[in-house]
Amino acid sequence: MGHGPGDDEGWRVMGRRTAWGRGAAVVALLCASAGPASWPAAAAPEAGPAGSSYAFAEDAVSVDGATGTADAQPLDAGKDYRSSLPRAAKLYYRLDLDDTSNAYVSVTAVPRAGGGKLSVSDGIRVSVQNADSHPCSYESANFGSSGSPRPLTAWGARTTSPPTPLCTGSGPYYVLVERVGTADSAVGTWDLELTTATEPALTRTGATSAPSAWDSASPEPLAGEARSRSGGAGFSKAAAIDQGVWRTGISPGQTLYYRVPVDWGRRLSATADLGGSGGGGAGYAVDALNMTLYNPVRAEVADADTGYDGTQVSASLAPLPAVAYANRYARNNTKVNGMRFAGSYYLAVHLSAGVADDFGDGPFDLTLRVRVSGTAQDGPGYAGQPVPGDLFTITAADRQAAAQGETGSDDTTMEALALGGLGTGTVVLVGLGVWTVVGRRGAGAV
């Protein structure tokens, strides 16, 4: 587990697990007179770039990491980037920042096929540093006990609210990405996806401490008839959902991605149910089902997991506070700290590849129960525009996408939605799942 500077001020965030993946999106249009939709069966994903199975952002710009800060290429806020990370490399990228904005960067590492066996400690580490090499934040993400190749994400930040010691001035800052773990494992090059965002200062200073009390009782899992909704292939293809009960099929090694609009003042809870194997096989899979929540800048907020013995099991996120700007001042509590802004929150639901050893290839019935409670409130009053501009805003388009189940910006999906006649028919999006397994991560001060 990594941690950031200023531990005496509480700048340490507990490590967690993460899960990522890739799949191919498919759309099925059902007429209004058709019977209830069954959940889609999982299928093998299409190969992504360089033989990987992760759905990199379609508009990602290629950028080479530098071996030193002098040659570090800039990362512009609001853009997605593609890069690669050799086994022994430490790569630098540059952020040109003002003295008032909060800046966030996330890095997803994707091992290529045939890259060798992975150890528990193998993973990546992401640091944000000032021009004097002082760390503003750092975080690591590791594969954990499964040792299976899959995408991992770590993130970092330079924040002015709350201020990061020695990291508040304008000028160049550097993102350092490196691989960690044992020297004799995880050979080969890993592909990278990098995303950046900035958050402006406020027009007026508000509370500078997190709420001292909030409803920490576990919400009851949402009940009701399940609707069919397949997950997307990653962040850029995450299937939009709102409050409701959602059903799909998931196979061992897959990860399914969903995005949920959560406004200021509202509270999110989620439960994932994995159906029984139908009596086949025997044994027990450790950490078989994992669900991880990420905030709009792709920082992990909370996760939940459970083992599997072939009978139905359930995993629920720990209780989370309502979204509030002041949550960021809860420096020792990730689940409070991470709920710092409105926007699209992401759920990644993963089924361990090890489930297949004892219970077959599936697909298994997955039910996702999502509740968004509380009353929406006005935002904190930014002095400028975030980049991307709508990152911390819930728009009418976001709500429509959640109602209709759109997945990212896939042109084929959008065309199918148009052809389906939303006013007269029922649209069910069927996305193929993702081949990956869950990893463990350590978090730094942000």
Secondary structure, DSSP 8 states (H G I E B T S, - for coil): ----S-GGGT--EEEEEE------EEEEEEETTS--------------GGG------TT-EE---BSSGGG-EE--TT-EEEEEE-TT-EEEEEEEE-SS-EEEEEEEEEE-TT-----TT-EEEEEEE-TT--EEEEEEEE-GGG-----EEEEEEE-BTTB-TT--SSEEEEEEEEEES-TTSS-S-EEEEEEEEEE--BSS----S--S----S------S--EE---BSSGGG-EE--SEEEEEEE-TT-EEEEEEEE-TT-EEEEEEEE---TT-----EEEEEEEEEE-TTS-EEEEEEEEESSS-EEEE--------GGGGG-TT-HHHHT--S-EEEEEEEEE-TTHHHHH-S--EEEEEEEEEES-------BSS--BSTTTT---HHHHHHHHHT-BTT-HHHHHHHHHH-TTTEEEEEEE-------EEEEE---
